[in-house]
Amino acid sequence: MLSYPLSIFNSKSLDEEKRRFKALKSRLLNLLQRWGEFKAVRSAIEDVFKLAKSFGLRRLHRYTRKSVLKFAALNVLLVGVVVAMGFREKKELQRLAEM
């Protein structure tokens, strides 16, 4: 059972917000029934994040926000280059992440 968030009641158009919430709730319940279809996608996403962590995202300790942004952007760029080079299969990504 899902109930409305309190922020809905602060809205000027309460009925519209309730309809939007009900639509989102029905969409969520529909997607939860088909969860098996998304397991492969979730696994691929986890492999990409594991690869990014192997490039150094585990050592993200930096002193300024600017250096963190640069470091994270570099890691995202590296992962993008690796995927663009053709390393898209699950086994290939896992091998790269474990190197």
N, C-alpha and C positions, 0 to 999 in steps of 0.2 A: 504494500500500500504506500503510495507516494502522496505527500501533501504539498500544497502550494508553499513556495518560499515566502517569507515575510515581506520581501521587497515588492512583491506583486501588489500588495495592499496599499502601497504608497503611490501607485500609478494613477494617472488621471483616467485612463481607460481600462478599468478593472476587467470588464467582460472580454475585451480583446486579449489582455494578458492571460486570462484564464484559458481562452481558446488556444493560444499559442503554447501554453504549458501542457494542455491535454494532448495537442498534436505531437509535441516533443516526447511526451510520456508514451504515447502509442507507438511512435517510431522506435524508441528505445526498446520497448517490449518486443516489437517485431524483430529488431536486430538481435536481441538476446536469444530468441528462438533459433536463429540461424548462426549461432556463434561458431559452429564447426567450420563454416566457410572461411572464417577470418583467422583461423589458427596458423595457416601457412604464411599469411601476410605478417602476422605478429612475429612469427619466428624469423622472417627475413629482416624485419625492422630491428629485432634484438641482435641479429648478426652484424648489421651495419653499425649499431652502437658499440658492440664489442670491438669491432675493427677500429672505430674512432678512439675508443679508450686505449687500444694498443698503440696508437700513434702518439699518445702522451696526454690524453684528457684526464687520466688518473692523477697526473701531477699538475693540477690546475692552480696550485698555490701561487698567486701573484700578488703584488703589492698595490697595483692601481687598477682601476676599472678599465682603462685604456689597454693595458697590457693583457688583461683577461680577454677582452674583446678580440685583440689581435691574435692571441693564441688559439682561441676557439674558432675564429674565422679560418686560420691556417689549417686547423684540423678538419674542418668541414670541407675546405678546398681539397685537401689531400684525399679524403674519402670520396669526394666527387670525381676526382681524377682517376682513382682506382676503379670505381664503378664504370666510368666512361671508357676505360681501357678494355673493358670486357669481363671483368671479374664480377659476374652477377649470380653465379650459381652458389647454392648454399655451402657446398663443400669447399669451394674456392675461397669464399669469404671466411669460413671457419679456419682454414689453413693459414690465411694471411693474418688473421687476428692472433693466432697462436705463435707466430714467428717472433 
